[in-house]
Amino acid sequence: MNLDAAPLILGGGVELATIAFTAPELYNYYYQARYHKQWPGNGTRGDPVFDSFFATFLPLSPGPLFQNVSRISTCALLHRIGPSIFVSHSYGGQGAFLATDGCPELVKAHVAFEADQTPFGSYDAGIVGATTPAPSRAWGIADVPIAYDPPVTDPNQLARVAIGQNQFIEGKISNFSCVLQADTTAQKPRRLVNIAKAPVLFLTTQASVHVLFDHCQVSYLRQAGVSVTFTLLEKIGILGNGHFGMLEKNSDDIARYFEGWIRENVQ
């Protein structure tokens, strides 16, 4: 595998970090951004918390090569350390699902904190108000083959259908439509035979852009036979969080909730 061929892209600049992660309320490109209040600091450049956070940004390597390397290397790690519970976030969520596909016998459960991302497309540009997904993830939640039943040898065998409509509040996007597998008399949704072997807790915050589209991934997973507990944190009284809720002022409340889920649902 020629890793020198792996493309690298900038993980995001200061403006993206501010709009998407630390201070979306200053821009209000989507309706729920106004509820963000848990970031420790003002969320802008020059604030010491923001500057420390932004210093962690690294280039990303998107696409099939990286996804295959991620699946192989994560399964190699699990073979060394034994059966494990994934706790993933954002871009890392795709890697956790791919590893579950690659070595399901070593994954006991998956806590997916706003895991990446919408099936068959990307709504990333929703952070700046875009309302149309960019085509992506031809295999559902990946650009590489994953195990379905009945088997799939070409992603074009996955019949797709648009579900729902975009919704707006006060002129701001507040909810995205989804693209899921078609469910008709002629073709029923295919099952994710390996990924479905591990239960999933999917967490979404009140004020992240993910609240606009995470329901799409949850619907896709459930449609494909995955047992998913979908928790909107605002529904259990955990309010004001953005995409990096694990770094925010009430992060202990989030951790206690998913620890409780693990204790109740994983043997």
N, C-alpha and C positions, 0 to 999 in steps of 0.2 A: 504494500500500500504506500503510494508516494505522497507523503505528508507535505512535501515541498509544493505540491500542487494545490494545497488547501488555500482558498481565498481568505483574506483578512479584511474586515471592515471595521470602521470606528464604532465602538460601542455606544457612542453618543456624546455630544458636546454639552457645554454648560447650559445652553438654552433648552435642549431636550431634557436634560436632567431636572431642570427647574419646572418645566411645563408638565412633564410626565410623572415625576416622582416626589419632589420635595415641596413644591408650591403651586399645584395646579389651580388653586383657588385665586391666584393672582391673575389668571388668564381666562378662566371660565369658558374654555372651548367646548366642554360638554357639561350638561346640567349638574351632575352630581359633584363636580369639582368644588363647588361652593361649600361642601360639607367637610372639607379637609381641615383638620385642626390639631393633629397629633404629632406633627413633625417637631423634633426638639431643636428649635431655632427658627429663624425667619425663612429658611429654605432658599436663600439666594447667595450668590457668589460673594465671598468676603466674610460670611458667617463661618466661624470655625467648624461647626458641625457639618455644614454643607461642603466646605473645602476638604475635610477629612473623608467624607463620603465620596466626593468626586475623584479623589486621588486613587480610589480603588478601581476605577473604570479601566478596563482592558479591551483590546481589540477582540472582536468576535469572528468566528469562522463558520458561516452559515452553509447550508447545502448538504447534499448527499454524502460527500466524503467525510465531513465532520460527524454527521449523524451515524454513519457506520462505525467510525472510530470510537465514538462515544458508547455505542451499544457493546462493542467488543471489549473495550477497556473496562467498562463498569461491570460487566459480567465476569471478567477476569478477577477484578477486585472481590466481587461477591464469592467467587469460588475459593478465594483465599481466606476471607473473614467469616463466611457462613451466612445463613439466612438472615435477612435484614429488613428493616422498615425504612422506606424512603420518606424523607421530608424534603420536598423540592419547592423551588420558587421560580416563577417566570420562565425564562429561557431554559433553566435546568429541568423544568417539568417534562419537556420533550425527551430529554435524556433518560429520565426515570421511566417514562412509558416505554421507550425503546428497549431499555434494559429488562423491563418486565416481559416484553415480547421475546427477548433473546434468551432469558434464563428464568422463567416464571417459577421454577421450583425453589429459587433463592430469594424471592420477594414475598414477604408476609403481608405487607400492606403499603399503601402510598398515601401520605398526607401531601396534597397538592395545593400549595398556597399560590393562587392566581397563576396556575401553570400555563405555559405556552402551548397552544392557544386555539383559535377558532379552526374548526375542520374545513379543509378544502380552500382555505383563504386566510388572509391576514387583515385584521382591522387595526393594526398598529397606528395608522395615521389618524385614528379616532381621537388621539390626544390633541390634535389641532383641528378637530371638527370634521374630518373627512367622513363620509357616509357610505362609501363604496369599498368593498374588500378588494385587496390585491390578490390575484390568483396565486395559490401556494399550496403546499402539502397535498400533492395529488393522491397520496395513499391515505388521506384522512387527517392524521395528525403528524405526518412525516412526509419527507420527500423520498424515502427509501421503502422497500417492501416490508410489510408487516403481515403477520399470520391472520388470515381470515378463514372462516368456514361458512359457506363453501370457499375453497381456495381461490385466490386471485393471482393471476400471472401478469396482468396488465392493469394499471389503475383505471383505465377506461372501462373496465368491467364493473366498477363501482358506480351504479346508477345514482344520480344525485337529484335533489329537488330543493328549491328555495322555500323556506318556511317563515311565515310571519312577515311583518313590515317594520321598517324603521319607525321609531317613535320620537316625538319631540315635545319638550316642555319649554314654554316661553322662548321658542325659537331655537333652543339648544338640543342637540342630539341627546337622547336619554336611554335609548335601547336599540340594538341592532337586530335585523333579521338574521336568519341562519341558513346555511346550506348543509343538509343532512343526507344520509342515504335515502333513496326512494323506498317507500313502503307500499307496494301495490300487490294485486293478486298475482301478477306475472313475476314480480321480483320482491322478495322480502329482504330486509337488511341483513347483511352478513355479520357474523359474530367475530369479535376479536378473541380468538380462542385462547391465546396466551395471556394477554393483558387482563382478560376477565377473571383470571385465577387469583388476583389480588384485589381485595376491597379498597376503595378509594374514599378519602375524605377530601372534598374540594371546598376550599375556603375562598371567599371573595369579600373584599372590604366595602365600606360604604361609599368612599369618595374616589377610588381608583377608576381609571378608564376601563378596567376589566369588568366593572359592574355592568357595562354596556353589552358585553359579549360572552362572558364566561358561561352563561346559560347554554350557549351553543355547543361548547365542548362537553358539558354535562349531558345534554340531550344526545349528542353523538355517542358518547360512551355508554349511556344507558340503552340506547337503541341497539348497540352492538353487544349487549349482554353483560356489561360491567356493573357491579354493585357500587353505586356512588351515593354517598351522603353529601348533599350540597348544602352548605351553610353560608348564608349571607350574614356576615358578622353583625350588621345592624339589627337583624331579627333576634339576636340573643343579647342585645344591649351593649355590644362593643362598637363604639361610634367614632367617626372622625378619621378613620385610617385611609392612607393611600396605598400605593402599590408595594412599598417597602414597610409594611406594618410591623415586621419583626424588628425594625430599628426605631420604632416610634415609642412615644411615652407610655402607652398602655400595652406594650408588647407582652408583658407578663400575663395579661388577661387572655391574649390569644394563645400563648403557650399552654396555659392551664386548660383551655378548652380542648385543644387537640391532644394533649396528654390524656385527658379523661376519655376521649374517643378511643384512643389506642388501647387503654386499659380495659375498656368495655367490649372492644370488637376484635382484638387480636390475641390469639392464644400463644 
